[in-house]
Amino acid sequence: MKIQYLEIVTKEVDAVCAAYASANNVQFGEPDAGLGNARTAALAGGGLVGVRAPLRETEDPVVRPYWLVQDIDAAVAAIVQAGGKIAHPPMEIPGHGTFAIYLQGGNDHGLWQL
């Protein structure tokens, strides 16, 4: 299993980026509109961590891992079969890949296909 994208939603984007950058000796880029204006940094072994503000007033802070999968449609079907609830169906983000979000066990989870 590999995390392709680790999404962190917070009202304190700059502070979170500064703490991660300092603790891990990484640089966060400028906001990426394709990723909800997340500021991103590279993860060891590939992938990205993205820190962004809530996209709507009702969006709570969350840390959501997006697991890299070969076939997102098959992975979504397997998640549903295992009792997960799809919160966001597969959607392509040009230049980044296709993602889906599901809820299971009281947590947010994501899938990512390149």
C-alpha positions in Angstrom: 0.0 0.0 0.0 1.2 3.5 -0.9 -0.2 6.9 0.0 -0.3 8.9 -3.2 -1.8 12.0 -1.6 -2.1 13.0 2.0 -4.7 15.8 2.4 -4.8 18.0 5.4 -7.7 20.4 5.8 -7.1 23.1 8.4 -8.0 26.7 9.1 -4.2 27.3 9.8 -2.6 26.4 6.5 0.5 28.6 6.8 1.2 27.5 10.4 0.8 23.8 9.5 3.0 24.2 6.4 5.6 26.0 8.5 5.7 23.3 11.2 6.0 20.5 8.6 8.6 22.3 6.6 10.7 23.0 9.7 10.4 19.5 11.2 11.0 17.7 7.9 13.3 20.1 6.0 10.9 20.4 3.0 9.4 23.3 1.0 5.7 23.8 0.3 4.7 25.3 -3.0 2.2 27.9 -3.9 -1.5 27.0 -3.7 -2.5 24.6 -6.5 -6.0 25.4 -7.8 -6.5 21.8 -9.0 -6.1 20.5 -5.5 -8.4 23.0 -3.8 -5.6 25.6 -3.4 -3.6 23.1 -1.3 0.0 24.0 -0.8 2.0 20.8 -1.5 5.3 19.2 -0.7 6.8 15.9 -2.0 6.4 12.7 0.1 9.4 10.3 0.4 9.0 7.6 -2.2 6.6 9.7 -4.4 3.3 11.3 -3.9 2.4 14.6 -2.2 1.1 16.0 1.0 -1.3 18.9 0.5 -2.4 21.4 3.1 -5.5 23.5 2.4 -8.2 25.5 4.0 -11.8 24.2 4.1 -13.6 24.7 0.8 -17.0 25.5 2.5 -18.1 26.6 6.0 -19.4 23.2 6.9 -16.1 21.3 6.0 -14.3 20.2 9.2 -10.6 19.8 9.6 -9.5 16.4 8.5 -6.4 14.3 7.6 -7.3 12.1 4.7 -4.9 9.6 3.1 -5.5 8.7 -0.6 -4.3 5.2 -1.3 -2.8 4.6 -4.8 -4.8 2.0 -6.7 -4.4 0.6 -10.2 -8.2 0.6 -11.0 -10.2 3.1 -9.1 -13.6 1.7 -10.2 -12.7 -1.8 -9.0 -11.4 -0.3 -5.8 -14.6 1.7 -5.2 -16.7 -1.5 -5.8 -14.5 -3.4 -3.3 -15.0 -0.6 -0.7 -18.7 -0.6 -1.1 -18.7 -4.4 -0.8 -16.8 -4.1 2.4 -19.4 -1.7 3.9 -17.8 1.7 3.0 -19.9 4.6 1.9 -18.8 6.6 -1.1 -18.7 10.3 -0.2 -17.3 11.5 -3.5 -17.4 9.2 -6.6 -14.3 9.0 -8.9 -13.4 12.3 -10.5 -10.4 13.2 -12.6 -8.3 16.2 -11.7 -6.4 17.2 -14.9 -2.7 16.7 -14.5 -3.0 14.9 -11.1 -5.1 11.7 -11.6 -8.5 10.5 -10.5 -9.6 10.4 -6.9 -12.6 9.2 -4.8 -13.5 9.6 -1.2 -15.1 7.1 1.1 -16.2 6.9 4.7 -15.6 3.9 6.9 -15.0 3.2 10.5 -15.6 6.8 11.5 -12.8 8.0 9.2 -12.4 9.7 5.8 -10.3 7.7 3.3 -9.4 8.3 -0.3 -8.4 6.4 -3.4 -6.1 7.8 -6.1 -5.4 6.4 -9.6 -2.6 8.0 -11.7 
